[in-house]
Amino acid sequence: MQFPAIRLAAPTRVAAPFDHPDWVFELKHDGFRALSHISDRRCDLISRENNAYKSFGPLRKALTGLRVRDAELDGEIACLDDEGRRRERGIASR
């Protein structure tokens, strides 16, 4: 499949937290950065280096269930427990 020419947004490291209405913030979970390309009830996940992720079948299936014809979603794939903590080798961590 030919992926569209979309560049992933690069994260920006800052010295201290701040709040500003012109900025959107997200918590970094140290997961896998991925671009989801959804088209014709099919979802492909690609990395920052434009490599296709072969894993994450349940995630791809869930994304194909979205009520969209075509969509590009930029995000992070992370495994969290029921309390929203990152799972690492079977152990919950913050």
VEXLUMLO-685311 format. One record per atom (N, C-alpha, C): residue number from 0; x, y, z; residue in one letter. Coordinates in nm, 3 decimals. Example, Ala and Ser with C-alpha at 12.3 -4.5 7.8 and 13.67 -1.06 7.14 Angstrom:
<sefis>
0,1.319,-0.569,0.780,A $
0,1.230,-0.450,0.780,A $
0,1.320,-0.330,0.780,A $
1,1.285,-0.225,0.708,S $
1,1.367,-0.106,0.714,S $
1,1.290,0.003,0.787,S $
</sefis>
This chain:
<sefis>
0,0.084,-0.119,0.000,M $
0,0.000,0.000,0.000,M $
0,0.088,0.124,0.000,M $
1,0.054,0.220,-0.080,Q $
1,0.127,0.347,-0.085,Q $
1,0.073,0.440,0.023,Q $
2,0.160,0.481,0.114,F $
2,0.118,0.571,0.221,F $
2,0.122,0.716,0.171,F $
3,0.031,0.797,0.221,P $
3,0.031,0.938,0.180,P $
3,0.154,1.010,0.233,P $
4,0.190,1.119,0.169,A $
4,0.307,1.197,0.210,A $
4,0.270,1.288,0.327,A $
5,0.268,1.230,0.446,I $
5,0.236,1.305,0.568,I $
5,0.355,1.294,0.661,I $
6,0.400,1.407,0.711,R $
6,0.512,1.407,0.805,R $
6,0.457,1.407,0.946,R $
7,0.510,1.317,1.029,L $
7,0.470,1.313,1.168,L $
7,0.525,1.435,1.241,L $
8,0.445,1.490,1.330,A $
8,0.490,1.603,1.410,A $
8,0.598,1.557,1.507,A $
9,0.705,1.633,1.517,A $
9,0.813,1.598,1.608,A $
9,0.784,1.653,1.747,A $
10,0.805,1.573,1.851,P $
10,0.783,1.624,1.986,P $
10,0.888,1.729,2.021,P $
11,0.853,1.818,2.111,T $
11,0.944,1.924,2.154,T $
11,0.971,1.910,2.303,T $
12,1.096,1.903,2.340,R $
12,1.135,1.892,2.482,R $
12,1.144,2.034,2.540,R $
13,1.087,2.052,2.658,V $
13,1.092,2.182,2.725,V $
13,1.150,2.163,2.865,V $
14,1.202,2.272,2.923,A $
14,1.268,2.265,3.054,A $
14,1.168,2.248,3.167,A $
15,1.048,2.304,3.152,A $
15,0.949,2.298,3.261,A $
15,0.809,2.298,3.201,A $
16,0.712,2.240,3.272,P $
16,0.574,2.243,3.223,P $
16,0.521,2.385,3.210,P $
17,0.432,2.406,3.115,F $
17,0.368,2.536,3.100,F $
17,0.231,2.515,3.041,F $
18,0.150,2.617,3.045,D $
18,0.014,2.611,2.992,D $
18,-0.005,2.731,2.900,D $
19,-0.062,2.707,2.783,H $
19,-0.086,2.815,2.688,H $
19,-0.200,2.773,2.596,H $
20,-0.295,2.862,2.568,P $
20,-0.410,2.825,2.485,P $
20,-0.375,2.790,2.340,P $
21,-0.257,2.829,2.292,D $
21,-0.216,2.798,2.154,D $
21,-0.147,2.663,2.142,D $
22,-0.129,2.593,2.254,W $
22,-0.058,2.465,2.253,W $
22,-0.151,2.353,2.295,W $
23,-0.130,2.236,2.235,V $
23,-0.201,2.114,2.274,V $
23,-0.097,2.022,2.335,V $
24,-0.130,1.964,2.450,F $
24,-0.034,1.881,2.522,F $
24,-0.084,1.737,2.530,F $
25,0.010,1.644,2.537,E $
25,-0.026,1.504,2.560,E $
25,0.082,1.442,2.648,E $
26,0.042,1.348,2.729,L $
26,0.133,1.277,2.817,L $
26,0.214,1.177,2.735,L $
27,0.345,1.171,2.758,K $
27,0.431,1.077,2.688,K $
27,0.438,0.947,2.767,K $
28,0.398,0.836,2.706,H $
28,0.396,0.707,2.773,H $
28,0.511,0.616,2.732,H $
29,0.605,0.662,2.650,D $
29,0.716,0.580,2.599,D $
29,0.666,0.458,2.522,D $
30,0.564,0.479,2.440,G $
30,0.512,0.373,2.356,G $
30,0.574,0.380,2.218,G $
31,0.500,0.335,2.119,F $
31,0.545,0.337,1.980,F $
31,0.473,0.450,1.907,F $
32,0.546,0.541,1.848,R $
32,0.488,0.648,1.769,R $
32,0.435,0.587,1.640,R $
33,0.313,0.621,1.601,A $
33,0.256,0.561,1.480,A $
33,0.161,0.656,1.411,A $
34,0.157,0.644,1.280,L $
34,0.057,0.711,1.197,L $
34,-0.038,0.603,1.149,L $
35,-0.166,0.621,1.173,S $
35,-0.268,0.526,1.129,S $
35,-0.329,0.578,1.000,S $
36,-0.324,0.498,0.896,H $
36,-0.387,0.533,0.768,H $
36,-0.509,0.443,0.754,H $
37,-0.627,0.504,0.760,I $
37,-0.752,0.427,0.751,I $
37,-0.820,0.462,0.619,I $
38,-0.849,0.359,0.540,S $
38,-0.913,0.380,0.410,S $
38,-0.984,0.251,0.369,S $
39,-1.106,0.264,0.320,D $
39,-1.182,0.150,0.270,D $
39,-1.187,0.035,0.370,D $
40,-1.217,0.066,0.498,R $
40,-1.231,-0.034,0.604,R $
40,-1.101,-0.113,0.627,R $
41,-0.988,-0.049,0.601,R $
41,-0.857,-0.109,0.625,R $
41,-0.772,-0.008,0.701,R $
42,-0.690,-0.057,0.793,C $
42,-0.602,0.031,0.870,C $
42,-0.459,-0.019,0.862,C $
43,-0.368,0.071,0.827,D $
43,-0.226,0.041,0.827,D $
43,-0.160,0.134,0.927,D $
44,-0.065,0.082,1.002,L $
44,0.010,0.160,1.099,L $
44,0.154,0.171,1.052,L $
45,0.208,0.293,1.051,I $
45,0.346,0.313,1.008,I $
45,0.423,0.389,1.116,I $
46,0.553,0.367,1.120,S $
46,0.640,0.429,1.219,S $
46,0.690,0.564,1.169,S $
47,0.765,0.633,1.255,R $
47,0.826,0.761,1.216,R $
47,0.918,0.743,1.096,R $
48,0.981,0.626,1.085,E $
48,1.073,0.599,0.975,E $
48,1.003,0.541,0.853,E $
49,0.869,0.544,0.854,N $
49,0.787,0.496,0.743,N $
49,0.791,0.344,0.726,N $
50,0.813,0.273,0.837,N $
50,0.808,0.127,0.836,N $
50,0.669,0.083,0.880,N $
51,0.617,-0.021,0.817,A $
51,0.484,-0.072,0.853,A $
51,0.494,-0.158,0.978,A $
52,0.406,-0.131,1.077,Y $
52,0.395,-0.217,1.194,Y $
52,0.313,-0.339,1.155,Y $
53,0.366,-0.458,1.179,K $
53,0.295,-0.583,1.147,K $
53,0.213,-0.631,1.267,K $
54,0.243,-0.582,1.386,S $
54,0.172,-0.621,1.507,S $
54,0.049,-0.532,1.528,S $
55,-0.009,-0.540,1.645,F $
55,-0.121,-0.454,1.685,F $
55,-0.248,-0.482,1.607,F $
56,-0.273,-0.611,1.577,G $
56,-0.395,-0.650,1.504,G $
56,-0.524,-0.601,1.569,G $
57,-0.540,-0.618,1.702,P $
57,-0.664,-0.570,1.765,P $
57,-0.682,-0.418,1.752,P $
58,-0.572,-0.343,1.757,L $
58,-0.581,-0.198,1.740,L $
58,-0.623,-0.163,1.598,L $
59,-0.560,-0.226,1.500,R $
59,-0.598,-0.200,1.360,R $
59,-0.744,-0.234,1.337,R $
60,-0.792,-0.346,1.394,K $
60,-0.932,-0.384,1.378,K $
60,-1.024,-0.279,1.440,K $
61,-0.989,-0.230,1.560,A $
61,-1.072,-0.127,1.625,A $
61,-1.075,0.001,1.543,A $
62,-0.962,0.039,1.486,L $
62,-0.957,0.163,1.406,L $
62,-1.038,0.151,1.277,L $
63,-1.044,0.031,1.219,T $
63,-1.125,0.015,1.098,T $
63,-1.273,0.027,1.129,T $
64,-1.309,0.015,1.257,G $
64,-1.449,0.029,1.297,G $
64,-1.494,0.174,1.313,G $
65,-1.401,0.268,1.301,L $
65,-1.439,0.409,1.309,L $
65,-1.529,0.447,1.191,L $
66,-1.623,0.534,1.214,R $
66,-1.715,0.576,1.108,R $
66,-1.652,0.686,1.023,R $
67,-1.550,0.647,0.949,V $
67,-1.481,0.739,0.858,V $
67,-1.457,0.668,0.726,V $
68,-1.453,0.743,0.620,R $
68,-1.418,0.685,0.490,R $
68,-1.266,0.677,0.478,R $
69,-1.200,0.788,0.506,D $
69,-1.054,0.798,0.504,D $
69,-1.010,0.884,0.622,D $
70,-0.900,0.844,0.688,A $
70,-0.849,0.922,0.799,A $
70,-0.701,0.893,0.821,A $
71,-0.631,0.992,0.872,E $
71,-0.492,0.979,0.915,E $
71,-0.488,1.020,1.061,E $
72,-0.442,0.931,1.149,L $
72,-0.434,0.960,1.291,L $
72,-0.288,0.948,1.334,L $
73,-0.238,1.051,1.398,D $
73,-0.101,1.053,1.447,D $
73,-0.106,1.033,1.597,D $
74,-0.035,0.932,1.649,G $
74,-0.042,0.909,1.792,G $
74,0.065,0.815,1.843,G $
75,0.044,0.769,1.965,E $
75,0.137,0.681,2.033,E $
75,0.064,0.554,2.076,E $
76,0.122,0.440,2.048,I $
76,0.065,0.313,2.090,I $
76,0.131,0.274,2.222,I $
77,0.050,0.263,2.326,A $
77,0.103,0.226,2.458,A $
77,0.003,0.135,2.527,A $
78,0.051,0.047,2.610,C $
78,-0.033,-0.045,2.686,C $
78,-0.046,0.010,2.827,C $
79,-0.170,0.043,2.868,L $
79,-0.195,0.099,3.000,L $
79,-0.282,0.004,3.081,L $
80,-0.267,0.010,3.213,D $
80,-0.353,-0.071,3.298,D $
80,-0.486,0.001,3.320,D $
81,-0.573,-0.055,3.404,D $
81,-0.705,0.002,3.427,D $
81,-0.701,0.140,3.492,D $
82,-0.588,0.176,3.554,E $
82,-0.574,0.306,3.618,E $
82,-0.497,0.405,3.532,E $
83,-0.470,0.369,3.407,G $
83,-0.401,0.458,3.315,G $
83,-0.250,0.462,3.331,G $
84,-0.194,0.365,3.404,R $
84,-0.050,0.359,3.420,R $
84,0.010,0.273,3.311,R $
85,0.129,0.308,3.269,R $
85,0.199,0.233,3.164,R $
85,0.236,0.095,3.215,R $
86,0.215,-0.007,3.132,R $
86,0.253,-0.144,3.166,R $
86,0.392,-0.170,3.109,R $
87,0.479,-0.224,3.191,E $
87,0.614,-0.254,3.144,E $
87,0.652,-0.393,3.192,E $
88,0.665,-0.485,3.100,R $
88,0.700,-0.624,3.130,R $
88,0.610,-0.683,3.238,R $
89,0.481,-0.656,3.227,G $
89,0.386,-0.714,3.319,G $
89,0.377,-0.643,3.454,G $
90,0.455,-0.534,3.472,I $
90,0.454,-0.461,3.598,I $
90,0.404,-0.319,3.572,I $
91,0.309,-0.273,3.652,A $
91,0.260,-0.136,3.637,A $
91,0.364,-0.039,3.687,A $
92,0.385,0.070,3.614,S $
92,0.481,0.173,3.655,S $
92,0.423,0.310,3.622,S $
93,0.473,0.410,3.685,R $
93,0.429,0.549,3.659,R $
93,0.538,0.621,3.586,R $
</sefis>
